[in-house]
């Protein structure tokens, strides 16, 4: 992800990028498994939603919106 943002300190954007990367890595680990337990399936859905939420936050902040929502 690029580090360009309007009205956003680099550290905040880097934190969002780190969270996005963490979710991506965990999802990748789950997709490598031949079978997911019910708990892992729920985690996969949760991670996909969190990853999308963080991506939306990064895009909004890059576009100058500073709304922050707790996850």
Phi, psi and omega in degrees: 000147180282155179258027177268131178203152177262131176056035181222120177300145180305323183298321179293316179294321178296323177296317178297318179296322179295318177297317179299316179297316179301313179297319179298316181295318179294319177298318179299318179297321179292322182288344178282343181282140179287336181216136177250134174292171179299319178297318179292325177297318177294320177297320179300314179297316180298315180296320178298318179293317179296318180298316179294319179300314180295321178298317178299321178297317180296316180296315180298317181291324177294332180271009175094006178267135185248018179291133180236135180236139179285146178252000000 
